[in-house]
């Protein structure tokens, strides 16, 4: 994606919808962490372990949402995403399938999907499950399009309460950002400032200088 097509506002598009998204945690949780990820990805596998620790740490304060962004050009990653959605459509076992796929990580092979289908006792792909298969494919397509609109150029990419997180993926950094640490707020404000049009930024800078000068000048009639 070229810079001209890169979303500059850093916002999740569309917002989380429990009727559409796969979520762990309550809608009223104070922190919603959204991940755009891919199966068959070592970084997403590492993030999977981090998310598990964060959920243990934050408990009811946290809601976790996973959206698909299969690695571009990786057919196994795409098929794995559709497998997870097919498990959801036919047996309601999305999170069980998600966990099983993530635990295989970069070692995931196409034949593993057949093995997992047997372990989950998923129905075979035939005329009776054609609608479920189409819905699974449509969900992966929708998530992939959402990733592009939201500026999720890599897997994994995280959003915290609807704003794209632009930091490291380790547990400490993510937890600090989720808690709204001062360091993360300053970083976010700096990134927002850098995205503003130059004229707007210069005007704000000029107004700031004038305000500081006024505050440090003696009162005049």
VENLIN-V177336 format. One line per field, one symbol per residue. ss: DSSP state (~ for helix, > for strand, _ for the rest). burial: b if it has 16 or more other C-alpha atoms within 10 Angstrom, else e. A space follows every 10 residues. Layout:
ss=???
burial=???
This chain:
ss=__~~~_____ >_________ _>>>______ >>>>>>>___ _~~~~~~~~~ ~~~~~~~~~~ ~>>>>>>>__ ____~~~~~~ ~~~~~~~~~~ ~__~~~~~~~ ~~~~~~~__~ ~~~~~~~~~_ ______~~~~ ~~~~~~~~~~ ~~~~~~~~~~ ______>>>> __>>______ ~~~~~~~~__ _~~~~~~~~~ ~~~~~__~~~ ~~~~~~~~~~ ~~~~~_____ _
burial=eeeeeeeeeb bbbeebeeee ebbbbebeee bbbbbbbbbb bbbbbbbbeb beebbeebee ebbbbbbbbb beeeebbbbb bbbbbbbbbb eebbbebbee bbbbbbebee eebeebbeee ebeeeeeeee ebbeebbebb bebbebbbbb bbebbbbbbb bbbbbbeebe beebbebbee eeebeeebee eeeeeeeeee eeeeeeeeee eeeeeeeeee e
